[in-house]
């Protein structure tokens, strides 16, 4: 089955969660179906869902008998144990011959290539967060044949990128969305030990928060809860954009609900192809509206949606879904406990490497402004990362400021960081700045802190060392090796989501230099949505000062604590933990396990606070046996100290919940 409009193929891609649902969906008015197998996909939490090996084989055969396509989701980040399962799974898939797998972890490429599997085309998952031309070119070089566009990508950008790269695009047109950039929500791991990027999200985005800023409280209800995507009335614009595959979200939905969705969209596409001039956009739209799970939005398809993206229909009842089932309720971040520290030390000890204790580790610091950079340098920092996502009210680093800092750096290194999400405008700006500096020593810079494979691809010929930032979520030695060897990354940051056992296994299996964030309040939600708009359009319902950060910063408040949210100069929002990560008591064990750079997330401290923290860590690395005594003298700046994901030995095995 195939649909064409002006010679352009149009594919309606439908979801299926179980084999019984698949057997119904495959005969609905769609061109392709996607589903998960028995492992390594992001819908493993619901009992009885996903297909067995034999069911996957049968589903692919049934799809091909009908002239349709079958895509298998293999879209989890993979830890070291998953790699062995992936080898077995890919051997099966190579024989079963799906039309493609949908993947997130870059380890899929060496896994497929090492076994010479020729029957597994790869589509990049939305969790790869593809958002610029160089990312697409990098993925194309690795063999990707289709990208699932970032949820924040508008149709104009999709059309531009598709036309310039000739890459197939897949785009979500209906269903459950998320307010956080794909692959950039880490809070579920930090609070529960359950990674959203491994299909175990506990949905803190759908908690009942209150917004607080400038001493005022605002009645926001559910400020992070997105409406469902709805593009039924915009089939013409979707087809014009050059998008090949129109994707319906819903692997957790029941058969009858999917029947309405799939057949409605399929009929609308057919009506438009048959009669584009007389096409009635709203025909049968009322049925979709009446049977919606949440209210509808066109998301980012036409513009940045603002607060119109936020749902209140069911979240306003205190329930996340119309079934009334709740993923989780607000929970406090766990305090750092000394008995847990001892357990962490013992486990890290099992990954001890010979020879690592002879070279002192380096202390690196991520800063937001010149004053912080100077305070860190004065305290002896070995590496300074100048952020690309500068939080207001500070302004982005100027060339003059960068040259002044590099002139003062002494024996330290200064690296220029980049925004996590780099639009074509960002790429042009950084390209001009970096390449124009080639003739004068790159302004004294010692390297680049890169946040996406597009930047790695763009600047791979520039004679500056590159370090991979933590948001790349490196979970296993195969993806680490790919970043190191293919993209020439000098070192990488281990994923902040790694629970203790997984971090230990990564360190034990990789030879790539690894850096770990050991202190600070790293960003656990990276949002295009501007929560500050709540304070501009709503009236205050009370007065209360922020507890730990200045009143100029917005906080999301529950009865369990306050999470600060920072706004950068691109208008993006960055939600941080309420507590500070602190790994000071276990630096010795981390270093002996193979960590040679300890990073401090310093962007949210005053210069004085940051200078003190850096000096403590510099004192610690001189003699790692004194970490305990130094920790006893430390006082948290924010709500307390936490171990984040390291408080969990491994991902928790929770009871499945209905979604």
C-alpha positions as CSV (number, residue, x, y, z in Angstrom):
1,X,0.0,0.0,0.0
2,X,1.3,3.5,-0.8
3,X,-0.1,6.9,-1.1
4,X,1.3,9.7,-3.3
5,X,0.6,13.4,-3.6
6,X,2.3,15.3,-6.5
7,X,4.7,12.4,-6.7
8,X,5.6,12.6,-3.0
9,X,5.0,9.5,-0.9
10,X,2.7,9.9,2.1
11,X,2.9,7.2,4.8
12,X,0.4,7.0,7.7
13,X,2.2,5.2,10.5
14,X,0.1,3.5,13.2
15,X,1.1,2.1,16.6
16,X,0.4,-1.3,18.1
17,X,1.1,-2.4,21.7
18,X,0.1,-6.0,21.7
19,X,-0.1,-8.7,19.0
20,X,-3.9,-8.8,19.3
21,X,-4.0,-5.0,18.7
22,X,-1.5,-5.3,15.9
23,X,-3.7,-7.9,14.1
24,X,-6.5,-5.3,14.1
25,X,-4.4,-2.2,13.3
26,X,-2.7,-3.8,10.3
27,X,-6.0,-3.9,8.5
28,X,-6.9,-0.3,9.4
29,X,-6.4,2.5,6.9
30,X,-2.7,2.9,7.4
31,X,0.5,2.3,5.4
32,X,2.8,1.1,8.2
33,X,2.8,-0.1,11.8
34,X,5.4,0.2,14.5
35,X,5.6,-1.9,17.6
36,X,8.0,-3.1,20.3
37,X,9.5,-6.5,20.7
38,X,10.3,-8.3,24.0
39,X,13.1,-6.0,25.1
40,X,15.1,-2.8,24.6
41,X,12.1,-0.5,23.9
42,X,10.6,2.4,25.7
43,X,7.2,0.8,26.5
44,X,8.3,-2.0,28.8
45,X,6.4,-0.7,31.9
46,X,3.0,-2.0,31.1
47,X,2.5,-5.7,31.7
48,X,1.3,-7.8,28.8
49,X,2.4,-5.2,26.2
50,X,4.9,-5.6,23.4
51,X,5.4,-8.6,21.1
52,X,7.3,-11.8,21.6
53,X,10.0,-12.9,19.2
54,X,7.6,-15.2,17.3
55,X,4.9,-12.5,17.3
56,X,7.4,-10.0,15.9
57,X,8.2,-12.5,13.1
58,X,4.5,-13.0,12.4
59,X,3.8,-9.3,12.5
60,X,6.5,-8.5,9.9
61,X,5.2,-11.3,7.6
62,X,1.6,-10.1,7.9
63,X,2.6,-6.5,7.2
64,X,4.5,-7.5,4.1
65,X,1.7,-9.7,2.8
66,X,-0.5,-6.6,2.8
67,X,2.1,-4.5,1.0
68,X,2.7,-2.4,4.1
69,X,5.7,-1.7,6.3
70,X,6.8,-2.8,9.8
71,X,9.0,-0.8,12.1
72,X,10.4,-2.2,15.3
73,X,11.2,0.1,18.2
74,X,14.6,-0.6,19.7
75,X,14.7,2.9,21.2
76,X,16.1,2.5,24.7
77,X,19.4,3.7,25.9
78,X,21.4,0.5,26.5
79,X,23.5,-0.3,29.5
80,X,26.4,-2.8,29.4
81,X,24.1,-5.8,30.1
82,X,21.7,-4.7,27.4
83,X,24.5,-5.0,24.8
84,X,24.5,-8.8,25.0
85,X,20.7,-8.9,24.6
86,X,21.0,-6.5,21.7
87,X,23.4,-8.8,19.8
88,X,20.9,-11.7,20.2
89,X,18.0,-9.5,19.3
90,X,19.6,-8.0,16.2
91,X,20.5,-11.5,15.0
92,X,16.8,-12.3,15.1
93,X,15.8,-9.0,13.5
94,X,18.3,-9.5,10.7
95,X,16.6,-12.7,9.9
96,X,13.0,-11.4,10.4
97,X,13.7,-8.4,8.1
98,X,11.7,-5.5,9.4
99,X,11.5,-2.4,7.2
100,X,13.5,-0.6,9.9
101,X,14.3,-0.3,13.6
102,X,13.7,3.0,15.4
103,X,16.8,3.6,17.6
104,X,18.1,6.1,20.2
105,X,21.5,4.7,21.4
106,X,24.4,5.2,19.0
107,X,25.6,1.7,20.0
108,X,23.2,0.3,17.5
109,X,25.6,1.3,14.7
110,X,28.7,-0.7,15.8
111,X,26.4,-3.5,16.9
112,X,24.9,-3.9,13.4
113,X,28.1,-3.3,11.6
114,X,30.3,-5.6,13.7
115,X,27.9,-8.5,12.8
116,X,27.4,-7.4,9.2
117,X,23.7,-7.3,9.6
118,X,22.4,-6.0,6.2
119,X,18.7,-6.4,6.8
120,X,18.3,-3.8,9.6
121,X,17.8,-0.2,8.3
122,X,17.9,2.3,11.1
123,X,15.6,5.3,11.7
124,X,16.6,7.7,14.4
125,X,14.2,8.0,17.3
126,X,12.6,11.2,18.5
127,X,14.8,10.7,21.5
128,X,17.9,11.4,19.4
129,X,16.4,14.9,19.2
130,X,17.4,15.6,15.6
131,X,17.1,19.3,15.1
132,X,19.8,20.6,12.7
133,X,21.3,19.9,9.2
134,X,24.6,18.7,10.5
135,X,23.0,16.2,12.8
136,X,21.2,14.8,9.8
137,X,24.3,14.6,7.7
138,X,26.2,12.9,10.6
139,X,23.4,10.3,10.9
140,X,23.2,9.8,7.2
141,X,26.9,9.0,7.1
142,X,26.3,6.3,9.8
143,X,23.5,4.8,7.7
144,X,20.3,6.3,9.0
145,X,17.6,6.4,6.3
146,X,14.9,8.3,8.2
147,X,14.8,10.7,11.1
148,X,12.0,11.2,13.5
149,X,11.9,15.0,13.9
150,X,12.4,16.7,17.2
151,X,9.0,17.4,18.9
152,X,10.0,21.1,18.9
153,X,10.6,21.3,15.1
154,X,8.1,23.4,13.2
155,X,7.0,22.4,9.7
156,X,9.0,25.2,8.0
157,X,12.2,23.9,9.5
158,X,11.3,20.3,8.6
159,X,10.7,21.4,5.0
160,X,14.0,23.2,4.8
161,X,16.0,20.4,6.3
162,X,14.3,17.8,4.2
163,X,15.0,19.7,1.0
164,X,18.6,20.4,1.8
165,X,19.5,16.9,3.1
166,X,17.1,14.7,1.1
167,X,16.5,12.7,4.3
168,X,13.2,11.1,5.0
169,X,11.3,12.8,7.8
170,X,8.8,11.2,10.2
171,X,6.7,13.6,12.3
172,X,4.3,13.0,15.2
173,X,0.9,14.1,14.2
174,X,-1.3,12.9,17.1
175,X,-1.0,11.7,20.7
176,X,0.9,12.1,23.9
177,X,3.6,14.7,23.9
178,X,6.2,15.9,26.4
179,X,7.2,19.4,27.3
180,X,10.9,18.5,27.7
181,X,13.3,18.1,24.7
182,X,13.7,14.5,23.6
183,X,16.5,12.7,25.5
184,X,16.9,15.7,27.9
185,X,14.6,14.7,30.8
186,X,16.7,13.2,33.6
187,X,14.5,13.9,36.7
188,X,12.8,10.5,36.8
189,X,16.2,8.8,37.1
190,X,17.3,11.2,39.8
191,X,14.2,10.7,42.0
192,X,13.3,7.1,41.3
193,X,16.2,5.4,39.6
194,X,14.0,5.0,36.5
195,X,15.3,6.5,33.3
196,X,12.8,8.2,31.0
197,X,15.3,7.4,28.2
198,X,15.0,3.7,29.1
199,X,11.2,3.7,29.0
200,X,10.6,3.9,32.7
201,X,9.5,7.5,33.1
202,X,7.5,8.2,36.3
203,X,6.0,11.4,34.8
204,X,7.1,14.2,37.3
205,X,6.1,16.5,34.5
206,X,2.5,15.8,35.4
207,X,2.7,16.7,39.1
208,X,0.6,19.4,40.5
209,X,3.1,22.3,40.9
210,X,2.7,25.9,41.9
211,X,4.9,28.6,40.2
212,X,6.6,31.0,42.5
213,X,8.6,34.1,41.4
214,X,9.4,37.6,42.7
215,X,7.8,36.7,46.0
216,X,4.5,35.8,44.5
217,X,2.7,32.4,44.1
218,X,0.7,31.7,40.9
219,X,-2.1,29.1,40.4
220,X,-0.6,27.1,37.6
221,X,-2.0,23.6,38.4
222,X,0.0,21.5,36.0
223,X,2.6,23.7,34.3
224,X,4.6,20.9,32.6
225,X,1.7,18.7,31.4
226,X,1.5,18.9,27.6
227,X,-1.7,18.6,25.6
228,X,-2.0,15.9,23.0
229,X,-0.7,16.6,19.5
230,X,-3.5,17.1,17.0
231,X,-2.7,17.7,13.3
232,X,-5.9,16.2,11.8
233,X,-7.0,19.6,10.3
234,X,-3.5,20.3,8.9
235,X,-3.0,17.4,6.5
236,X,-2.2,19.8,3.6
237,X,0.5,21.6,5.5
238,X,2.1,18.3,6.6
239,X,2.2,17.0,3.0
240,X,3.6,20.3,1.7
241,X,6.4,20.2,4.2
242,X,7.8,17.1,2.5
243,X,7.4,14.9,5.6
244,X,7.1,11.3,4.4
245,X,5.7,9.6,7.5
246,X,2.8,10.9,9.6
247,X,3.2,9.2,13.0
248,X,0.4,8.5,15.5
249,X,1.6,8.0,19.1
250,X,-0.3,5.3,21.0
251,X,1.4,2.0,21.7
252,X,-0.3,2.0,25.1
253,X,-3.8,2.7,23.6
254,X,-6.6,0.2,23.2
255,X,-7.9,-1.1,19.9
256,X,-11.1,0.9,19.7
257,X,-9.4,4.2,20.3
258,X,-6.7,3.4,17.7
259,X,-9.4,2.4,15.2
260,X,-11.0,5.8,15.4
261,X,-7.6,7.6,15.2
262,X,-6.0,5.6,12.4
263,X,-9.1,5.4,10.2
264,X,-10.0,9.0,10.7
265,X,-6.5,10.2,9.7
266,X,-6.3,7.7,6.8
267,X,-9.6,8.8,5.5
268,X,-8.6,12.5,5.7
269,X,-5.4,11.8,3.7
270,X,-7.3,9.9,1.1
271,X,-9.9,12.7,0.8
272,X,-7.2,15.3,0.4
273,X,-5.3,13.3,-2.3
274,X,-8.6,12.8,-4.2
275,X,-9.8,16.4,-3.9
276,X,-7.2,18.8,-2.6
277,X,-9.1,21.9,-3.6
278,X,-12.4,20.9,-2.1
279,X,-10.9,19.3,1.0
280,X,-12.9,19.8,4.2
281,X,-10.4,20.0,7.0
282,X,-13.0,19.7,9.7
283,X,-15.0,16.7,8.4
284,X,-15.3,14.1,11.2
285,X,-13.1,16.2,13.5
286,X,-15.8,16.3,16.1
287,X,-15.5,12.6,16.8
288,X,-11.8,12.9,17.5
289,X,-12.5,15.8,19.8
290,X,-15.2,14.1,21.7
291,X,-13.0,11.0,22.3
292,X,-9.8,12.8,23.1
293,X,-7.7,11.7,26.1
294,X,-6.5,15.3,26.7
295,X,-7.2,18.6,25.0
296,X,-5.5,19.2,21.7
297,X,-2.7,21.3,20.4
298,X,-0.7,21.6,17.2
299,X,2.5,21.7,19.4
300,X,5.4,23.4,17.7
301,X,4.2,22.7,14.1
302,X,3.5,26.3,13.3
303,X,5.2,28.3,16.0
304,X,6.3,28.2,19.7
305,X,3.0,27.4,21.4
306,X,3.5,29.0,24.8
307,X,1.0,28.2,27.5
308,X,-1.5,27.0,24.9
309,X,0.5,23.8,25.0
310,X,-0.4,23.0,28.6
311,X,-3.3,20.7,29.4
312,X,-5.8,21.2,32.2
313,X,-8.6,18.9,31.3
314,X,-7.7,15.7,33.2
315,X,-4.6,16.9,35.0
316,X,-6.8,19.4,36.7
317,X,-8.6,16.6,38.5
318,X,-5.4,15.3,40.0
319,X,-5.2,12.4,37.5
320,X,-2.8,12.0,34.7
321,X,-5.0,10.0,32.4
322,X,-8.7,9.6,31.8
323,X,-8.4,6.1,33.4
324,X,-7.6,7.8,36.7
325,X,-4.3,5.9,37.0
326,X,-1.4,7.9,38.4
327,X,2.2,7.3,37.7
328,X,3.7,9.0,40.7
329,X,3.1,11.7,43.2
330,X,5.5,14.4,44.3
331,X,8.5,13.0,46.2
332,X,11.4,14.6,48.0
333,X,14.9,14.2,46.7
334,X,16.7,11.7,48.9
335,X,19.3,13.1,51.2
336,X,22.9,11.9,51.0
337,X,23.3,9.1,53.6
338,X,26.7,8.0,54.8
339,X,25.7,4.3,54.8
340,X,24.8,4.7,51.2
341,X,28.2,6.4,50.5
342,X,29.9,3.3,51.9
343,X,27.9,1.0,49.6
344,X,28.8,3.2,46.7
345,X,32.5,3.1,47.6
346,X,32.4,-0.7,47.9
347,X,30.7,-1.1,44.5
348,X,33.1,1.3,42.8
349,X,36.0,-0.6,44.3
350,X,35.1,-3.5,42.1
351,X,36.0,-1.4,39.0
352,X,39.3,-0.3,40.3
353,X,41.9,0.0,37.5
354,X,45.6,-0.4,38.0
355,X,47.7,2.7,37.5
356,X,44.9,5.3,37.8
357,X,45.8,6.4,41.3
358,X,49.2,7.7,40.1
359,X,47.9,10.7,38.1
360,X,46.0,13.3,40.0
361,X,42.5,14.0,38.6
362,X,41.5,17.3,37.2
363,X,38.8,19.6,38.4
364,X,36.6,21.2,35.7
365,X,34.0,23.8,36.3
366,X,30.9,24.8,34.2
367,X,30.3,28.6,34.5
368,X,27.6,31.1,33.4
369,X,29.6,34.3,33.5
370,X,33.0,35.9,33.7
371,X,32.9,36.5,37.4
372,X,32.3,32.8,38.1
373,X,35.1,31.9,35.7
374,X,37.5,34.1,37.4
375,X,36.5,32.8,40.8
376,X,37.0,29.2,39.6
377,X,40.4,30.1,38.1
378,X,41.5,31.8,41.3
379,X,40.6,28.7,43.3
380,X,42.7,26.5,41.0
381,X,40.3,25.0,38.6
382,X,42.0,23.0,35.9
383,X,39.3,23.3,33.2
384,X,36.7,26.0,32.7
385,X,33.7,25.4,30.4
386,X,32.0,28.6,29.2
387,X,28.4,27.6,28.8
388,X,26.5,28.0,25.6
389,X,23.1,28.2,27.4
390,X,23.7,31.4,29.4
391,X,21.1,31.9,32.1
392,X,19.6,35.4,32.5
393,X,20.2,38.0,33.7
394,X,23.8,37.2,32.6
395,X,24.5,37.8,28.9
396,X,26.3,35.5,26.4
397,X,30.1,35.6,26.5
398,X,31.6,38.2,24.2
399,X,34.8,37.7,22.2
400,X,36.4,40.4,24.4
401,X,35.5,38.5,27.6
402,X,36.7,35.2,26.2
403,X,40.1,36.7,25.2
404,X,40.4,38.4,28.6
405,X,39.8,35.1,30.4
406,X,42.1,33.1,28.2
407,X,44.8,35.7,28.8
408,X,44.4,35.1,32.6
409,X,44.0,31.3,32.6
410,X,47.6,30.4,33.5
411,X,47.9,26.6,33.4
412,X,44.2,26.1,33.2
413,X,42.3,25.2,30.0
414,X,39.2,27.2,28.8
415,X,36.7,25.5,26.5
416,X,33.8,27.1,24.7
417,X,30.5,25.4,25.3
418,X,27.5,25.3,23.0
419,X,23.7,25.2,23.5
420,X,22.2,21.8,23.9
421,X,19.8,22.5,21.0
422,X,21.5,24.2,18.1
423,X,19.3,25.7,15.4
424,X,20.7,26.6,12.0
425,X,21.2,30.1,13.4
426,X,23.3,28.8,16.3
427,X,25.3,26.7,13.9
428,X,26.0,29.7,11.7
429,X,27.0,31.9,14.7
430,X,29.4,29.3,16.2
431,X,30.8,28.5,12.8
432,X,31.6,32.1,12.1
433,X,33.1,32.7,15.5
434,X,35.2,29.5,15.6
435,X,36.6,29.6,12.1
436,X,37.3,33.3,12.2
437,X,39.5,32.6,15.2
438,X,41.7,30.1,13.5
439,X,44.1,32.8,12.4
440,X,44.7,34.1,15.9
441,X,44.9,31.0,18.0
442,X,41.1,30.6,18.4
443,X,41.1,33.5,20.9
444,X,43.2,31.4,23.3
445,X,40.6,28.7,23.7
446,X,41.8,25.2,24.4
447,X,38.8,23.3,23.0
448,X,35.0,23.0,22.5
449,X,32.4,21.5,24.8
450,X,30.0,19.9,22.3
451,X,26.4,19.0,23.0
452,X,25.2,17.2,19.8
453,X,26.5,15.2,16.9
454,X,25.7,18.0,14.5
455,X,28.3,20.2,16.2
456,X,30.8,17.3,16.2
457,X,30.2,16.9,12.5
458,X,30.4,20.6,11.8
459,X,33.7,21.2,13.6
460,X,35.5,17.9,13.2
461,X,38.0,19.6,10.8
462,X,38.7,22.4,13.3
463,X,42.0,22.1,15.1
464,X,40.5,22.3,18.5
465,X,40.0,19.3,20.9
466,X,36.4,18.5,21.6
467,X,34.8,17.2,24.8
468,X,31.3,15.6,24.8
469,X,28.9,17.1,27.2
470,X,26.8,15.1,29.7
471,X,23.5,15.6,27.9
472,X,24.7,13.0,25.3
473,X,23.8,10.4,27.9
474,X,26.6,7.9,27.3
475,X,25.4,4.6,28.9
476,X,27.7,2.0,27.4
477,X,31.3,1.5,26.2
478,X,30.2,1.0,22.5
479,X,28.6,4.4,22.2
480,X,31.5,5.9,24.1
481,X,33.9,4.3,21.6
482,X,31.9,5.6,18.7
483,X,32.0,9.2,20.0
484,X,35.7,8.9,20.7
485,X,36.7,7.2,17.4
486,X,34.3,8.5,14.9
487,X,33.8,12.1,16.2
488,X,37.2,12.5,17.8
489,X,35.9,13.3,21.3
490,X,38.8,13.7,23.7
491,X,36.7,12.6,26.6
492,X,33.1,12.1,27.5
493,X,30.8,12.7,30.4
494,X,29.1,9.7,31.8
495,X,25.3,9.9,31.8
496,X,23.8,11.4,34.9
497,X,21.1,8.8,34.7
498,X,23.5,5.9,35.3
499,X,22.6,4.1,38.6
500,X,25.5,2.8,40.6
501,X,25.9,-0.7,39.0
502,X,25.6,0.7,35.5
503,X,28.1,3.5,36.1
504,X,30.5,0.9,37.5
505,X,30.1,-1.4,34.5
506,X,30.6,1.5,32.1
507,X,33.9,2.5,33.8
508,X,35.0,-1.1,33.9
509,X,34.4,-1.7,30.2
510,X,35.6,1.5,28.5
511,X,39.0,2.9,27.8
512,X,37.7,6.3,26.7
513,X,38.5,9.1,29.2
514,X,35.4,9.7,31.3
515,X,34.4,12.8,33.2
516,X,31.7,12.8,35.9
517,X,29.7,15.6,37.4
518,X,30.5,15.4,41.1
519,X,29.0,18.6,42.5
520,X,26.3,21.1,41.8
521,X,22.7,21.3,40.5
522,X,22.7,19.9,37.0
523,X,19.7,20.6,34.7
524,X,17.3,17.7,34.7
525,X,14.6,19.2,32.4
526,X,15.6,21.2,29.3
527,X,12.5,22.9,27.9
528,X,11.6,25.0,24.9
529,X,8.5,26.0,26.9
530,X,8.8,29.2,28.8
531,X,7.4,28.8,32.3
532,X,8.1,32.4,33.1
533,X,5.1,33.2,30.9
534,X,2.9,32.0,33.8
535,X,4.0,34.9,35.9
536,X,3.2,37.3,33.1
537,X,-0.4,36.2,32.3
538,X,-1.7,35.1,35.7
539,X,-2.6,36.9,38.9
540,X,-0.8,36.1,42.1
541,X,-2.7,34.1,44.7
542,X,-0.3,34.6,47.6
543,X,3.1,35.9,48.6
544,X,6.1,33.8,49.7
545,X,9.9,34.2,49.1
546,X,11.9,31.5,47.4
547,X,13.7,29.4,50.0
548,X,17.1,28.8,48.4
549,X,17.4,30.9,45.2
550,X,16.9,34.6,44.6
551,X,13.4,35.7,44.0
552,X,14.2,36.7,40.4
553,X,14.3,33.0,39.5
554,X,11.1,31.0,39.0
555,X,10.7,27.9,41.1
556,X,8.2,25.0,40.7
557,X,6.9,24.2,44.2
558,X,5.3,21.1,45.6
559,X,4.8,20.1,49.3
560,X,8.1,18.2,48.9
561,X,10.3,21.1,47.8
562,X,11.2,23.7,45.2
563,X,12.9,23.2,41.9
564,X,14.5,26.3,40.4
565,X,14.0,27.1,36.8
566,X,16.4,29.3,34.9
567,X,15.7,31.0,31.6
568,X,18.5,31.4,29.0
569,X,19.0,33.9,26.3
570,X,17.3,31.7,23.7
571,X,14.1,31.8,25.9
572,X,14.6,28.1,26.9
573,X,14.0,27.0,30.5
574,X,16.3,24.8,32.6
575,X,14.8,23.0,35.6
576,X,17.4,22.0,38.2
577,X,17.3,19.7,41.2
578,X,16.3,21.3,44.5
579,X,19.4,19.7,46.1
580,X,23.0,19.6,45.1
581,X,24.8,16.5,43.8
582,X,27.8,15.9,46.0
583,X,30.2,13.0,45.4
584,X,33.0,14.5,47.5
585,X,33.1,11.5,49.9
586,X,33.8,9.0,47.1
587,X,36.2,10.9,44.8
588,X,39.0,8.4,45.6
589,X,36.9,5.4,44.5
590,X,35.7,7.2,41.4
591,X,39.2,8.1,40.4
592,X,40.5,4.5,41.0
593,X,37.6,3.2,38.8
594,X,38.8,5.4,35.9
595,X,37.4,8.9,36.3
596,X,40.1,11.4,35.5
597,X,38.0,14.7,35.5
598,X,35.7,15.8,38.2
599,X,33.2,18.4,37.0
600,X,31.4,21.0,39.1
601,X,28.2,22.5,37.7
602,X,28.9,26.0,38.9
603,X,26.3,28.1,36.9
604,X,23.9,28.6,39.7
605,X,26.3,29.7,42.4
606,X,27.6,33.2,43.3
607,X,31.3,33.7,42.5
608,X,32.1,33.5,46.2
609,X,30.2,30.2,46.7
610,X,31.7,28.7,43.6
611,X,35.3,29.8,44.5
612,X,34.9,28.0,47.9
613,X,33.5,24.8,46.4
614,X,36.3,24.7,43.8
615,X,38.9,25.2,46.5
616,X,37.5,22.3,48.5
617,X,37.7,20.0,45.5
618,X,41.2,21.1,44.6
619,X,42.3,20.4,48.2
620,X,40.6,17.0,47.9
621,X,42.4,15.9,44.7
622,X,45.8,16.7,46.3
623,X,45.1,13.8,48.7
624,X,42.0,11.8,48.1
625,X,42.2,10.2,51.5
626,X,41.0,13.4,53.1
627,X,37.6,13.6,51.3
628,X,35.7,12.5,54.4
629,X,37.1,15.2,56.6
630,X,36.6,17.8,53.9
631,X,33.0,16.7,53.4
632,X,32.2,17.2,57.1
633,X,33.1,20.8,56.7
634,X,30.9,21.4,53.7
635,X,27.5,23.2,53.9
636,X,25.0,22.9,51.1
637,X,24.0,26.2,49.4
638,X,20.6,24.9,48.3
639,X,18.2,22.4,49.9
640,X,20.7,19.8,50.8
641,X,23.0,17.2,49.2
642,X,21.9,14.1,47.2
643,X,23.6,11.3,45.3
644,X,21.1,11.5,42.4
645,X,21.0,8.3,40.4
646,X,23.9,6.8,42.4
647,X,21.5,6.3,45.3
648,X,20.0,3.5,43.3
649,X,22.1,0.3,42.7
650,X,20.2,-0.3,39.5
651,X,16.9,0.7,37.9
652,X,14.0,-0.1,40.2
653,X,11.7,-2.9,39.2
654,X,8.4,-1.3,39.7
655,X,4.9,-2.7,39.2
656,X,3.6,-1.9,35.7
657,X,1.0,0.9,35.5
658,X,-1.8,1.5,33.1
659,X,-1.3,4.5,30.8
